[in-house]
C-alpha cells in the first residue's frame, strides 16, 4: 500500500550528520502532515533508534525538542509513551509576505521537478493496490467539510503519489516539501474555482498513473505545481498593493 510506503519513509535511517535536527524534522513533518495521526503512539525510544539508525540519546533529544514545540506529548506509567500531537493550522499569509517572487518561483520549479519525477515513476512502477489510496483520498476530499481537512488531504494525496513511485528518497523529499510549502501552495486553491480546478487535476493525475501513462502524468504533475505557484505569486504581488 502506498500509505505504508510513505510511513516506511518516515522511519527510514537518517543521514549521518546533524542527526538530532534530522529526526526532529522527519517526525515533526510527519505529525504536521497527518502521516502520524493526532494521538498516535510513537514507537519506543529503542525501536525508533533502531529504525532511524541513530542512538537512543539522539532519539531522546529529538523527542524533547518535539515536546517543546508541542508536537509530542509524553505520558508516564502504564499505557504511557510518546504520542503525536497535531499542530494548530498555520497562518501562512505572513510567511508569504516574507518571500520574494523569485524565491517563490524557485521553490515552485524545484517542487515541480520532484512531483513530476515521482508521478512518472508511479505510473511505471505502481500496482493497483498503490493507486487505490489515491482514489480514497480524492473521495475523502470530495466529502471534506473544512478547508483544514482539504489541505491535509491534499498533502496526503501528493505524498501517496510519491509513495507509489516506490522511491523512499523521493517520498521523503515530497514529505519535506509538503511540510515546507504545502500550506503556502494551498492558498492558491482556497476559492471555490480553485478547489474545482485542483480536484480535476488530481483526478487526471490518478487516472494517468492507473493507466501507466508516464509522460502524461509527469506533465500533469508539473503543471499542477506550476499553476499553483503562478497563482501564489499573484497573491504575493497583491500584498504590495
Secondary structure, DSSP 8 states (H G I E B T S, - for coil): -HHHHHHHHHTS---SSSHHHHHHHHHHHHHHHTSS-TT-B---HHHHHHHHTS-HHHHHHHHHHHHHTTSEEEE-STT-EEEE--------HHHHHHS-HHHHHHHHHHHHHHHHHHHHHHHHH--HHHHHHHHHHHHHHHH--SHHHHHHHHHHHHHHHHHHTT-HHHHHHHHHHIIIIIHHHHGGG-SHHHHHHHHHHHHHHHHHHHHT-HHHHHHHHHHHHHHHHHHHHHHHHHTT-
